[in-house]
Amino acid sequence: GCNRFEVCSTMAAMMATQKKRVEILPDFQDETCATYIFLQEDHTLGNALHHMLMKNPQVSFSGYSVPHPVDDKMNLRVQTTGAPATQTLRQGLTDLKSVAAHILEVFNEQVPELSTSKMEDERRDW
């Protein structure tokens, strides 16, 4: 598992890209608390990830902020009731990815039908 001195595999993979995308500021007294700085992210990821984290009963606190619109970063604080914060964040990212995949699947199923209906309506107007 993760401890306060190591970065989990998901975080390591994100950081392995040429440009560092996530910084972790662990609470060295307790692995259940950490602050993460996501570079090149904003409210889009922050709000969605915060929502997914708060659905987890092991999360006692989740909060995010975008320090300033000019700053291209989003800060996320996670505190849990016992699980390592990084492990909980990884689960939140996995859950968010699953929800996004489901939304995309439903969208792709529905759009062709909507597009076909709209095209038929437009043809009738001619």
C-alpha positions as a Markdown table, in Angstrom:
| # | Residue | x | y | z |
|---|---|---|---|---|
| 1 | Gly | 0.0 | 0.0 | 0.0 |
| 2 | Cys | 0.9 | 3.6 | 0.0 |
| 3 | Asn | 2.5 | 5.4 | 2.9 |
| 4 | Arg | 3.3 | 9.0 | 3.5 |
| 5 | Phe | 6.7 | 8.7 | 1.8 |
| 6 | Glu | 5.9 | 7.0 | -1.4 |
| 7 | Val | 3.6 | 7.9 | -4.4 |
| 8 | Cys | 1.1 | 5.2 | -5.5 |
| 9 | Ser | 1.4 | 3.8 | -9.0 |
| 10 | Thr | -1.4 | 5.9 | -10.4 |
| 11 | Met | 0.2 | 9.1 | -9.1 |
| 12 | Ala | 3.6 | 7.9 | -10.3 |
| 13 | Ala | 2.3 | 7.2 | -13.8 |
| 14 | Met | 0.8 | 10.7 | -14.0 |
| 15 | Met | 4.1 | 12.2 | -12.8 |
| 16 | Ala | 6.2 | 10.1 | -15.3 |
| 17 | Thr | 5.0 | 12.2 | -18.2 |
| 18 | Gln | 7.5 | 14.8 | -19.5 |
| 19 | Lys | 5.8 | 17.6 | -17.6 |
| 20 | Lys | 4.9 | 16.9 | -14.0 |
| 21 | Arg | 1.1 | 17.0 | -13.6 |
| 22 | Val | 0.6 | 16.2 | -9.9 |
| 23 | Glu | 2.5 | 17.2 | -6.8 |
| 24 | Ile | 1.8 | 15.6 | -3.4 |
| 25 | Leu | 2.2 | 17.4 | -0.2 |
| 26 | Pro | 1.7 | 14.6 | 2.4 |
| 27 | Asp | 1.0 | 15.3 | 6.1 |
| 28 | Phe | 4.1 | 13.7 | 7.6 |
| 29 | Gln | 2.3 | 13.1 | 10.9 |
| 30 | Asp | -0.5 | 11.1 | 9.3 |
| 31 | Glu | -0.9 | 9.2 | 6.0 |
| 32 | Thr | -4.7 | 9.8 | 6.1 |
| 33 | Cys | -4.2 | 13.4 | 5.1 |
| 34 | Ala | -2.6 | 14.9 | 2.1 |
| 35 | Thr | -2.8 | 17.8 | -0.3 |
| 36 | Tyr | -2.4 | 17.3 | -4.0 |
| 37 | Ile | -1.6 | 20.0 | -6.6 |
| 38 | Phe | -2.9 | 19.1 | -10.0 |
| 39 | Leu | -1.1 | 21.2 | -12.7 |
| 40 | Gln | -3.0 | 22.2 | -15.8 |
| 41 | Glu | -6.4 | 21.4 | -14.2 |
| 42 | Asp | -9.2 | 23.6 | -12.9 |
| 43 | His | -12.8 | 23.4 | -11.5 |
| 44 | Thr | -13.8 | 20.8 | -14.1 |
| 45 | Leu | -11.7 | 18.0 | -12.5 |
| 46 | Gly | -11.8 | 19.6 | -9.0 |
| 47 | Asn | -15.5 | 19.6 | -8.6 |
| 48 | Ala | -16.1 | 16.2 | -10.2 |
| 49 | Leu | -13.3 | 14.5 | -8.1 |
| 50 | His | -14.5 | 16.2 | -4.9 |
| 51 | His | -18.0 | 14.9 | -5.6 |
| 52 | Met | -16.7 | 11.3 | -6.1 |
| 53 | Leu | -14.5 | 11.5 | -3.0 |
| 54 | Met | -17.4 | 12.7 | -0.8 |
| 55 | Lys | -19.4 | 9.7 | -1.9 |
| 56 | Asn | -16.8 | 7.4 | -0.2 |
| 57 | Pro | -17.7 | 6.7 | 3.4 |
| 58 | Gln | -13.9 | 6.6 | 4.3 |
| 59 | Val | -13.5 | 10.3 | 3.4 |
| 60 | Ser | -14.0 | 12.7 | 6.3 |
| 61 | Phe | -13.0 | 15.8 | 4.3 |
| 62 | Ser | -12.4 | 16.7 | 0.7 |
| 63 | Gly | -12.0 | 20.2 | -0.6 |
| 64 | Tyr | -10.5 | 21.8 | -3.7 |
| 65 | Ser | -9.6 | 25.2 | -4.8 |
| 66 | Val | -8.2 | 27.0 | -7.8 |
| 67 | Pro | -6.0 | 29.6 | -6.3 |
| 68 | His | -6.4 | 32.1 | -9.1 |
| 69 | Pro | -7.8 | 31.9 | -12.7 |
| 70 | Val | -4.3 | 32.8 | -14.0 |
| 71 | Asp | -2.7 | 30.0 | -12.1 |
| 72 | Asp | -3.0 | 26.8 | -14.1 |
| 73 | Lys | -3.5 | 24.5 | -11.1 |
| 74 | Met | -6.0 | 23.0 | -8.7 |
| 75 | Asn | -5.4 | 22.1 | -5.1 |
| 76 | Leu | -7.2 | 19.1 | -3.6 |
| 77 | Arg | -7.1 | 18.2 | 0.1 |
| 78 | Val | -8.2 | 14.7 | 1.2 |
| 79 | Gln | -8.6 | 13.5 | 4.8 |
| 80 | Thr | -9.9 | 10.0 | 5.6 |
| 81 | Thr | -11.1 | 8.1 | 8.6 |
| 82 | Gly | -8.3 | 5.6 | 8.4 |
| 83 | Ala | -7.4 | 4.7 | 4.8 |
| 84 | Pro | -4.3 | 6.2 | 3.2 |
| 85 | Ala | -5.2 | 9.5 | 1.5 |
| 86 | Thr | -3.4 | 8.6 | -1.7 |
| 87 | Gln | -5.2 | 5.2 | -1.9 |
| 88 | Thr | -8.5 | 6.9 | -1.4 |
| 89 | Leu | -7.7 | 9.5 | -4.1 |
| 90 | Arg | -6.7 | 6.7 | -6.5 |
| 91 | Gln | -10.1 | 5.1 | -5.9 |
| 92 | Gly | -11.9 | 8.4 | -6.5 |
| 93 | Leu | -10.0 | 8.8 | -9.8 |
| 94 | Thr | -11.0 | 5.2 | -10.8 |
| 95 | Asp | -14.6 | 5.9 | -9.9 |
| 96 | Leu | -14.7 | 9.1 | -11.8 |
| 97 | Lys | -13.2 | 7.4 | -14.9 |
| 98 | Ser | -15.9 | 4.7 | -14.7 |
| 99 | Val | -18.7 | 7.3 | -14.5 |
| 100 | Ala | -17.2 | 9.2 | -17.5 |
| 101 | Ala | -17.0 | 6.0 | -19.5 |
| 102 | His | -20.6 | 5.3 | -18.7 |
| 103 | Ile | -21.7 | 8.8 | -19.8 |
| 104 | Leu | -19.7 | 8.4 | -23.0 |
| 105 | Glu | -21.3 | 5.0 | -23.7 |
| 106 | Val | -24.8 | 6.4 | -23.2 |
| 107 | Phe | -24.0 | 9.4 | -25.3 |
| 108 | Asn | -22.7 | 7.3 | -28.2 |
| 109 | Glu | -25.7 | 5.1 | -28.0 |
| 110 | Gln | -28.1 | 8.1 | -28.1 |
| 111 | Val | -26.5 | 10.5 | -30.5 |
| 112 | Pro | -26.9 | 8.5 | -33.7 |
| 113 | Glu | -30.6 | 8.1 | -33.0 |
| 114 | Leu | -30.9 | 11.8 | -32.3 |
| 115 | Ser | -28.8 | 12.7 | -35.4 |
| 116 | Thr | -30.9 | 10.4 | -37.6 |
| 117 | Ser | -34.2 | 11.9 | -36.3 |
| 118 | Lys | -33.0 | 15.4 | -36.8 |
| 119 | Met | -31.8 | 14.7 | -40.3 |
| 120 | Glu | -35.1 | 13.2 | -41.3 |
| 121 | Asp | -36.9 | 16.2 | -39.9 |
| 122 | Glu | -34.7 | 18.5 | -41.9 |
| 123 | Arg | -35.3 | 16.5 | -45.1 |
| 124 | Arg | -39.1 | 16.9 | -44.6 |
| 125 | Asp | -38.6 | 20.6 | -44.4 |
| 126 | Trp | -37.1 | 20.7 | -47.9 |
